[in-house]
């Protein structure tokens, strides 16, 4: 796979297909593979640049500032895409995508946000749902700090995917998730600190698809609701099921919405 050096670290990404660029940014404890089915539908008409945020020197061990480096990687992929691409981000990747879009809005044609984990918006606005995600973060961080990486991984995955989801995964997948837990500690600042505000969303005159699932967690549902109320130029996609992890557990309607959105964006 091609690579690029960001802050002295080699960052890996996928590059396939031809046409207008679509930059794909996955969520926590996932990888570029989560976009495989979407890629099968797009690569004949688009150039797909998929960041693999965990495939980097030291990143799995939680070294360095993950959020700032991830934003720099996506910024570089926007440039590689030739300045007329669309940006897709899910969960943590949605926070990264939004920050990158704010800095490179003139180089993008569209933006897709799938339940971006902008938990800082809940705190800024005094939303009641902030306490739930604060409690979740505290428990996940506490387990990791105590050296119980498997327990931290289980708690994190089961919160987002349902009780028993972690133990139901193949052993190899569980091992990969546990190995990525130290990296999650470096992602929390991107979702927790004031990296964006609702005013940023109000000022982003970029064609945007904002997607959420009806059966998602309350903090994520509230964030989608807040952003929808703020954004001036967005399309909405409501998913009947799949929760926060819909791009992985229920990808077909997610991909249907993304493909239809990209087809509606006029060529520059």
Secondary structure, 3 states (H helix, E strand, C coil): CCEEEECCEEEEEEEECCCEEEEEECCCCCCHHHHHHHHHHHCCCEEEEEEEEEEECCHHHCCCCHHHHHHHHHHHHHHHCCCCEEEEEECHHHHHHHHHHHHCHHHEEEEEEECCCCHHHHHHCCCCCHHHHHHHHHHHHHHHHCCCHHHHHHHHHHHHHCCCCCCCCCHHHHHHHHHHHHHHCCCHHHHHCCCCCHHHHHCCCCCEEEEEECCCCHHHHHHHHHHHHHCCCEEEEEECCCHHHHHHHCHHHHHHHHHHHHHHCCCC
